[in-house]
Amino acid sequence: NAGVMQNPRHLVRRRGQEARLRCSPMKGHSHVYWYRQLPEEGLKFMVYLQKENIIDESGMPKERFSAEFPKEGPSILRIQQVVRGDSAAYFCASSPAGRNFDNEQFFGPGTRLTVL
Amino acid sequence: AQKVTQAQTEISVVEKEDVTLDCVYETRDTTYYLFWYKQPPSGELVFLIRRNSFDEQNEISGRYSWNFQKSTSSFNFTITASQVVDSAVYFCALSEAGFGNEKLTFGTGTRLTIIP
């Protein structure tokens, strides 16, 4: 059973370009979380999605950032017109559907975004 | 609002010494989960332990042990007979009960360096 997969592992963009980060949850998981880790900081929650629904986006910057989790395919975190401050590691985590009594959350290896 | 405080930013100890990493949390929920993650230099997040708020028993796993005390809202992590491979950043995290949104609130991490 493959774990959470993220690609690309490393992404380099120039200021003003778009960045697309992909996350494939573990098989059977329909909940996805995105976290951002700025250099030398802890992880900060960004958004929580279920299939075709955004449940909690309280941690998302108001502009340039969007996320989706379509019925088919991976979850996508999209950053438009990237700036140097977007350089960070972006982690995705997934959990099973329904009530999750153990609060299990499985993390992917992360995507390291560098904005030049 | 939930909050996790890891007051120790960096710790260095000589190999084979014991070391304790502190974690203090704040939450208004009566049911919650606490976690520790390890982030080695390679960058991925390694899950170490999950503990729910109803289980105050201390846990030992090999050289690792955890001391959960609700009275002081602390969930401290001790490494016994430290080894160079223990060098990493360690994060403590908190989440609400698993009723559909288990987003994690992370502390800022403690960078542990084991000196050979």
Interface residues (C-beta under 8 A of the other chain):
Chain A: Y33 Y35 E41 G42 L43 K44 F45 Y48 I55 D56 G59 A89 F91 A93 S95 R99 N100 F101 D102 N103 E104 Q105 F106 F107 P109 G110 R112
Chain B: Y33 Y37 G43 E44 L45 F47 R50 N52 F91 A93 S95 A97 G98 F99 G100 N101 E102 K103 L104 T105 F106 G107 T108 G109
